[in-house]
């Protein structure tokens, strides 16, 4: 089913994006690489849905040919009937685990970087009011920052020794000069805090090294999707130390790497239980019922994911709640199917 869908998805996407690709004169090799990443990215994204529908399709064919009845009538238990499904689900879950942890992040990086570079009509929006702890002693503030030009306004750096502020740097404009790997501060003020009085140094422009990278301070929203499982763990730990406001968004991505393989078993059980009974409407009824359940699952997954990303709702609960609910549904349907 994935192989049937992928050419259709590529054709639709190419028809929509061809004007931007030609307008930007994108090299053919980059287009090929983009659609390879596109294939992996959407295969991983739609994996549960296609798994569910394919199991329903296959089992409905067995049921319509009365093969399930013949199998169970021979005295074999329903759990024995499920054994090949679980063997297949284990193989697929292992593939999904590897795909989500290592392969899909690399494809996601290529897919998103190509989209931002060539396909997005809108400029990357400015990030407003960045306030970060960059290490144990220093905090920074930038009122707004443009990732495209690597330029920020109203920059402030405060250095503390214990609970005491020792010096403070302020600049009207900060810009990262990528060629020299330095920061250019315009209208630079350095205030050194003394015991009885302060000293103030002013310069029109200063090129200096600072202990952070502006790209790391304002990572794009898709950054977590582009990191392997080990890189993501380190990234989340670093962002937590900095007080990032996007921690929940990153943790949702992290937990989904583990929840997706579990959903393989849950959706397999539901699909077999739903489609193992021969119905008057045939395969169409089973597929319709399966599509409804799949859409509800996707709805739960998206709603709780957004709740966790945009509020203080627990990312762990948000990611695993759909599996918990559908796990109970799987047991209920399995019990009735067995009867």
Secondary structure, 3 states (H helix, E strand, C coil): CHHHHHHHHHHHHHHHHHHHHHHCCCCHHHHHHHHHHHHHHHHHHCHHHHHHHHHHHHHHHHHHCCHHHHHHHCCCCHHHHHHHHHHHHHHHHHHHHHHHHHHHHHHHHHHHHHHHHHHCCCCCCCEEEEEEECCCCEEEEEEEEECCCCEEEEEEEEEEECCEEEEEEEEEEEEEECCCCEEEEEEEEEEECCCCCCEEEEEEEEEECCCCCHHHHCCCCCHHHHCCHHHHHHHHHHHHHHCCCCHHHHHHHHHHHHHHHHHHHHHHHHHHHHHCCCCCCCHHHHHHHHHHHHHHHHHHHHHHHHHHHHCCCCHHHHHHHHHHHHHHHHHHHHHHHHC
